[in-house]
């Protein structure tokens, strides 16, 4: 029985990807804003509607000089500048609640998602 429990514990430890520093690797989300659209997608390219509470790496590609990407929600308020194109990488700790991403220049460019409490960190 002890060997069975040890094998299960080893499988769980191996299933969590870690970086060189020993910290868990954050899932990557991709944010994109153009003159006519704004989006936030997961690693498969699907629009983000709901996430679990944890840290995420968000790669923001802002290719519009007339718009920006602004993400806000519980304890988060990050944005790119209007008037400049840029690619930024943010590490964001998302907590339970509603988050909105939008352009500060155009009310039609916006989206939202929710974050739910996840399992406690290992």
N, C-alpha and C positions, 0 to 999 in steps of 0.2 A: 504494500500500500504506500509506503514512504516513497518508493521509486516512482509510482504513478503520480503522486503529488509533485514530486520534483520535476518530472517530465512536463506536467501541465504548467508549472511556474516557468520553466525554460521556454516553452512555446509562447507564453504571454510576453516575456521579456524580449524575445526575438521579433515579435510582431510589431513593435513600436520602433519606427525608424528614428535613429539619432544621428546628429551631426558630429563632427570631429571634437567639439567641446563637450560631448556627452549629453547635450540638451535635445529634447525632441524636435524634430524638423517640423516647421510650420507648413500646413497646406498652403498652396499658392492659388490666389484668385487673380483674375486679370480684369482691370478696369480700362475702359476705352471711352474717349470723348472725341467727337469730330464736330464740325460745324452743324451737323443735322442729327446726331445721335449720341446716346450715352448708354453704357452697358457695364455690367459686372457679371463675370462668368467664372465657373469653377474650372478645374483642370481638364474636364471633358468638353468644355465649351458650352455647357448648359447655363442658362440664366440662373443666378443665385436668388432663391426664394426663402430658404431657411438654412441656418447653420447651427452647429453646436458651439457652446461657449468654449473658447480657447484662443490662442494666438494664431494669427494668419499673416502670411506674407502677401501683400497686395502690390502687384506691379501695375502702375498707372501709366498708360500711354495717352497723353494729351496732345493731339495733333492739330488743335484748333487755336488760332490766335484770338478768336472772338468768344470762346467759351472756356470753361474750366471744369474740373472734377472736384466736387465738394462732398465729403463723407462725414456724416454726423449721427450721433446716437449716444447711448449711455457711456460717458467718459471718453468719447471720441469726437474730435472736430478737426479734420484735416482737409486741406485743399491745395490745388495747384493755382497758379496765378493766371488771371485773365490777361491775354495779350502776349503770352509766350507759349511756345510748344515745348514739351518736356517729356521725359520718361523718368519716373520716380519709383522707388521701392520703399514701401512702408511696412513695418512690422506693427500690427495692431492687435491689442488684446480685446476681443469682443466679449461683452457681457450680455446676459439675458436682456432682451428688450427689442425695440424697433429701431432700425437704422434706415436712413435715407441717404441716397446719393443723387446729386443734381448738379446742374450748371447754375451759377449765381446770376447769369445773364438772361437765361430763357426758361420760363416756367414750364414749358412743354418737355424739356429735357430733364427727366427725373425717374427714379426707381426706388424701390424699398425692399427690405428683407427683414426677417426676424431672426433673433438668436435665442435658442433655448438652452436651459441648463443641461450640461452634459454630465457624463460620469466623472467622478473625482479623478484627478490626475494620479497616475501610478507612482 
